[in-house]
């Protein structure tokens, strides 16, 4: 009997250390785009990128949320974890509760002296044709969203989604969609990522668009390096899956950071989209950055944008 109890205790202990946990984990360390005190680390300024989209909330003053990319005249590709806190597949839906502050609630006294709750809903919009998320650009509103049905918050896998713009977008020199590349991208392919994320962990968003050029790295090498750096900095990370994720690495001190989520990774020799910023060990601490591998979702994307 004692032996059976010991086995049961051991099974419970092992189960409690398994990843992912059945209970949803706090993954904000990987994509805390909601911190107002939170660009690409080590990147440089870039002029307007015609396919780049800034996702913001607020009906007056804009609050930056995530990046995105125009892939047709009615569709914006982004990360599912960007969509999740703002209504997911229903971006215009008013939510009643969100730890990501998709709305704000204030209390005040009414005429009878009773507490009255007021909710201010923050409107989600996209902006293109500008290198500043806070001003300029052409606005877009979304009629619907489509998160990948197998998106997993705990493992940050299938982290891809599409917003549908409510009207056909008017393209110009400053605003145009980018072609998608369906090749399986191996190591040593030169890439460019653009975004408005933080220059350091906990730093301010960049007021202007930044870019960073970095080569892709071998999948197995990426798995090992992410595991190694995570152990060094004592961070528990989800597993890297090279079948559905692309890894890039420049050098320590250069990489993506909070706020770059959803932004495009482009193959520079063909100017084609190959990835979407998903997650990494914050920020630029000597490990590769992980991007959704666009080619792995060709069937799903083509069906979604028909």
N, C-alpha and C positions, 0 to 999 in steps of 0.2 A: 504493500500500500504506500509506504513511504517513497519507494522508487517511482511509483506512478505519479505521486504528487510532485516529486522533483522534476520528472519529465514535463509535467504540465507547466510548472514554473519556468522551466527553460524555454518552452515553446512560447509562452507569453512574453518573456524577455526578448527573444529573438524577433518576435512579431512587432514589438514596440519599437525596435530599431530599424525596421524595414523602411524602404523608401519607394513609392510615396506612402504617406500616411493616409488612412481612410478619411480622417478628419482633415478638412482643407487647411493647408499650411499658409503661413504669412510669407508670401513671396515678394513683398514690397522691396526688399533689398536689391532685387534684380531689375525691377522697373518701377521705381518710385517717381513717376512723372507728376504726381500731385503735389509734391512739396514745392511751395512757392519760392522757397530759398534754394531750390535745385536748378552742352554743345559737344561737340566732339572733342575729346581730350587730345591736345597736340595737333589739332587740325588748323587749316588756314581758311581765310575768308574766300567766298566764292560768289560770283555774280549770279543773277537769277538762273535757276535750273528749271527749265520749262515744265518738267513732269512732276516737280516736287509740290507736295501739298502740306500745309500746316493745319492741323486739326485743333480748333480752339473752342472754348465755351465762353458764354457771356453775350448778352444782347447789346451791350454798349462797349465797355472796355474788354478787350480780349484777354483770356487766360489760356496760355499755351498748354496743350495736352499731349499730343503725339504727332508724329510725322505720317505721311502717306505718299502715294504715288498714283498719278493718272495712268490707267492702262487702256482706256477707251474714252469716247466722248461722254460717257455716262457712268464710269466706274472708277473708284479709288481703292487701291489695294493697301492694306495696312496689317497690323498685327492684331490677332484676336484679343490679346490681353488689353489692347487699347480700347476695343469695342465693348468689352465685358462690363466695365463700370458705368457705361453710358447707354444702357438699354439694349445692348447686344444687337439682335436682329431687328429691334424696334427703336431706332435712334431718336424718334420724336416722342417716345412714350415718357410720361412723367413718372419718375420713380418715387417711392415713398421712403426709401431707406437706402443709403449708400455710404460706405466708409471712404469712398473716393470723392465725396463732396460734389456730386453731379447737381446737387441743389444745396442751398443754405436755408436753415431754419432759424428764425429769431423769435423771441418772446417779448410781448409788450402788454401793458394793462389796457383793457377796453374801458368804455365809459362807465361801466359798473364796477370797475376795480378788479375784474377777473383777468387771469392770464390768458392771452390770446396768442395762438401760434400762427406765424406767417411763414410761408414757404416761397422762396424765390427760385424758380427753375432756370437753370443755366442752359441756354440754347447751344447745341452743337453745330458748328459750321466748319467748312473747309475753305482754305484760301490758297490760290495759286497765282503765279506770275509776279511773285515778290520774294525778295531774300530776307524780308523782315516779317516775322509772324505777328508782330504787334500793329502793323500799319500797312496800307497799300494792298494791292492784289485784287483779284477777282473772287467774289464770294460764291460759295455753293452751299446749298442745303440738301439734305439727304432724305429720300422717301423711304428707304429701307436699308437694312444691313444683312449680311450673311456671314456668320462665323462658321468656321469649319465644324461640322457636326461631331468630330472626334477630338476637338480641342480639349486638352487636359491642363488645367490650371496648375496642378501640383508638379507635373514634370515639364511644363512649358513646351509641350509637343503639339503639332498641328496648329501652331500659333499663327494662324492666317485668317484673314477676313476681308470682305469686300463691302463697301458702301455704294449704293446706287444714288446718283444725283437725280434730283426731281425734274430737271429739264436738261435737254441736250446742251452740252457745254460749247461755248463759242471759242474756237481755237485761234491762236495768233502766234507771232514769233515768240512771245513770252509765255504762252500757255499751249502745251501740246502733250499728247500721251507718248509713252515710250514703248518700244517693242519688247516682247518677252522672249527670253532665250530658253529653249527647252532641252539644251544639252546637259548631260551630267557633268558638272564642273569638278575637275580634279584639282590637284595642288599646283601652285606656281602660276595661277591665272591672275593677272593684274586687275584690281578692282578699285572702285571709288564709292565711298559712302558719304552721304550728305545729311545734315540734320542741325537742329537747334538745341541739342541737349547740353548738359552741364559740362564745364571745362574740368571739373573735379567732383568727386563725390560730395554731395551736399552743397555744391556751388550754384551760382545763378544760371538760369537759362541764357544762352547766347542771344543777343538782340539781332544778330545777323547770321545768315546761313553759313555753315562751315563744311569743309570737305576733308576727307582723309584718304590717301591712296595706300593700299596694302595688298599683298598677295594672299591668295588662298593657301591653306595648309592641308596636308594629308589628314584624312579622317582619323586614322588610328593615332597619329601624333597628337591631334587635337584632343582626343579622348584622354590620353595620358597626361598632357600638359595641364588641362583644366583640372583633372583630379589632383595633380601635384600641387598646383598653386592654391587650390581650395584648401588642401591640407595645411599648407604653409601659413595661410591667413586665417585658418580655423573657421571656414565657411562651409556649410553643408550645401551641396549643389546637386541639381538633377543630372542624370546621365546625358552625355552627348550622344546623339544618334546621327552618324554621317549619312545615313540613307535619306534623311529628311532635313538635315541641317548642313549648312556651309560654314566653315570656320575661316576667319582671316586673322592675320597677326602682323603688326608692323614692328613694334618694339615696346619695351616697358615705358609707360608714360604717354603712349599714343594708342587711342582706341575709342570705342563708343562709351557713352555714359547715360545716366538718367535723362530722359527726355528725347533720346534719339529713337526710341521704340517706334516701329512701324515705318521708318524711313527706308528709302531704296538703296540696295547694293547693286551697282552697275558694273558690268564687264566693260572695261575702258576701251579695248581694241575694237569692239563692235557697238558700243553705246547701247547695250541691251540689258534689261533687268534680269538679274539672276537670284536676288535674295531680298529679304525683308528683315530689318533689325529686330531681333527677338530678345536675347538675353546675354549676360556675361557676368564675370566677377567684377563688381564695381570698385573702382573704375580705372581701366588701363594699368592693371597691376602685374602685367607680365604674362597674362594668359590670353589665348585666342578669344575673339568675340564670336558669338553664334548668331546665324541668320537662318531664317526659314529658306529651305531650298525650293525655289519656285518650280523647277522642273518636276519635282516629286508630286506636285498638285495640278499637273496639266489638265487632266480630265475634269477635275472639280472646277478649276478656274474657267475653262472653256464653256462648260455647262452653265456656270453662274452668270457669265456675261453675254450669253446669246440674246 
